[in-house]
Amino acid sequence: MSEAEQTLSIIKPDAVERNLEKEIKTIFEKSGLKIINSKKIHLSKEEAADFYKVHQTKPFYDRLCSYLSSGPIIAMILEGSNAIKKNRELMGATDPLKAAPNTIRKLYGVSIDKNSVHGSDSPENAAAEIKFFFK
């Protein structure tokens, strides 16, 4: 068994607005991921732009920043064996229409933009994203 790793997960504004926090957290916990820290915050557009700066050259960047700052989010540190990979499998494809059955985005995503959750995609990004929210 590999050692525990940590990853960042965000419950995005669309899911917070629909009161899905408990359902989404339960999916993580049932899969063996521990939520070791969690907080509800409302980012400014500038903070969202800073968080998503890796995407600043992409056409969807401004829309992404506006969306992430449009309402409260829940930032969480998940911990477990292969946490990054496991979280990404639980989330499903970015586009809910293409996400596998029973993934978070298939169950709760509204659109490719409002897809309910974010998760770190690499150990480097996980470390930076955790530091961003949990200084």
C-alpha positions as CSV (number, residue, x, y, z in Angstrom):
1,M,0.0,0.0,0.0
2,S,1.4,3.4,-0.9
3,E,1.8,6.1,1.7
4,A,-1.0,8.7,2.2
5,E,-0.9,11.8,0.1
6,Q,-2.9,15.0,0.2
7,T,-4.9,16.8,-2.5
8,L,-7.1,19.8,-2.6
9,S,-10.8,19.5,-3.5
10,I,-13.2,22.4,-3.9
11,I,-17.0,22.1,-3.9
12,K,-17.8,24.9,-6.4
13,P,-20.5,27.6,-6.1
14,D,-23.2,25.7,-8.0
15,A,-23.0,22.7,-5.7
16,V,-22.8,24.8,-2.5
17,E,-25.9,26.8,-3.7
18,R,-27.7,23.5,-4.1
19,N,-26.7,22.3,-0.6
20,L,-24.7,19.3,-1.9
21,E,-21.8,19.6,0.6
22,K,-22.9,16.6,2.7
23,E,-23.5,14.3,-0.3
24,I,-20.2,15.2,-1.9
25,K,-18.2,14.8,1.3
26,T,-19.9,11.4,1.9
27,I,-18.7,10.2,-1.5
28,F,-15.1,11.1,-0.6
29,E,-15.3,9.5,2.9
30,K,-17.0,6.3,1.6
31,S,-14.1,5.9,-0.9
32,G,-11.5,6.0,1.9
33,L,-10.4,9.6,1.6
34,K,-10.2,11.5,4.9
35,I,-11.2,15.2,5.0
36,I,-8.5,16.6,7.2
37,N,-9.5,20.3,6.8
38,S,-12.4,22.1,5.3
39,K,-13.6,25.7,5.1
40,K,-16.3,27.7,3.5
41,I,-15.1,30.9,1.8
42,H,-16.1,33.4,-0.8
43,L,-13.2,34.3,-3.1
44,S,-12.9,37.7,-4.8
45,K,-12.5,37.7,-8.6
46,E,-8.8,38.6,-8.0
47,E,-8.3,35.6,-5.7
48,A,-10.0,33.3,-8.2
49,A,-7.7,34.7,-10.9
50,D,-4.7,34.1,-8.7
51,F,-5.8,30.5,-8.0
52,Y,-6.5,29.7,-11.6
53,K,-3.4,31.5,-13.0
54,V,-2.2,28.3,-14.6
55,H,-5.1,28.7,-17.0
56,Q,-4.6,32.4,-17.8
57,T,-3.8,31.8,-21.5
58,K,-6.9,29.7,-22.1
59,P,-10.1,31.1,-23.6
60,F,-12.2,30.0,-20.7
61,Y,-10.0,31.7,-18.0
62,D,-12.2,34.8,-17.4
63,R,-15.4,32.8,-17.3
64,L,-13.7,30.3,-14.8
65,C,-12.6,33.1,-12.5
66,S,-16.0,34.8,-12.6
67,Y,-17.7,31.5,-11.8
68,L,-15.4,30.5,-8.9
69,S,-15.9,33.9,-7.3
70,S,-19.7,33.9,-7.9
71,G,-20.6,32.4,-4.5
72,P,-19.3,30.5,-1.5
73,I,-17.1,27.5,-2.1
74,I,-15.9,24.8,0.3
75,A,-12.1,24.1,0.1
76,M,-11.0,20.8,1.6
77,I,-7.8,18.9,2.1
78,L,-8.4,15.2,1.3
79,E,-5.9,12.6,2.5
80,G,-5.5,9.0,1.6
81,S,-3.6,6.4,-0.5
82,N,-3.3,7.8,-4.0
83,A,-5.6,10.7,-3.0
84,I,-5.0,12.8,-6.2
85,K,-5.8,9.9,-8.6
86,K,-8.7,8.7,-6.4
87,N,-10.2,12.2,-6.2
88,R,-10.0,12.7,-9.9
89,E,-11.7,9.3,-10.5
90,L,-14.5,10.2,-8.1
91,M,-15.0,13.6,-9.8
92,G,-15.3,12.2,-13.3
93,A,-14.7,14.0,-16.6
94,T,-14.8,17.9,-16.6
95,D,-18.0,17.7,-18.8
96,P,-20.8,16.1,-16.8
97,L,-22.2,14.7,-20.1
98,K,-19.0,12.7,-20.6
99,A,-18.4,11.8,-17.0
100,A,-18.7,8.1,-15.9
101,P,-21.8,6.9,-14.1
102,N,-21.9,7.7,-10.4
103,T,-19.1,10.2,-10.5
104,I,-19.6,13.5,-8.7
105,R,-19.8,15.5,-11.9
106,K,-22.2,13.0,-13.5
107,L,-24.5,13.0,-10.4
108,Y,-24.4,16.8,-9.7
109,G,-22.7,18.7,-12.5
110,V,-24.9,21.2,-14.4
111,S,-22.6,22.0,-17.3
112,I,-18.9,21.9,-18.3
113,D,-18.5,25.2,-16.5
114,K,-20.7,24.4,-13.5
115,N,-19.4,21.0,-12.8
116,S,-19.7,21.1,-9.0
117,V,-16.1,20.2,-8.0
118,H,-12.4,20.9,-8.5
119,G,-9.5,18.6,-7.7
120,S,-5.7,19.0,-8.0
121,D,-4.2,17.2,-11.0
122,S,-0.7,16.6,-9.8
123,P,1.4,16.4,-6.6
124,E,2.9,19.8,-7.4
125,N,-0.5,21.5,-8.0
126,A,-1.9,19.8,-4.9
127,A,0.9,21.3,-2.7
128,A,0.4,24.8,-4.2
129,E,-3.4,24.7,-4.1
130,I,-3.4,23.4,-0.5
131,K,-1.0,26.3,0.5
132,F,-3.3,28.8,-1.4
133,F,-6.3,27.9,0.8
134,F,-4.7,26.7,4.0
135,K,-1.7,29.0,4.6
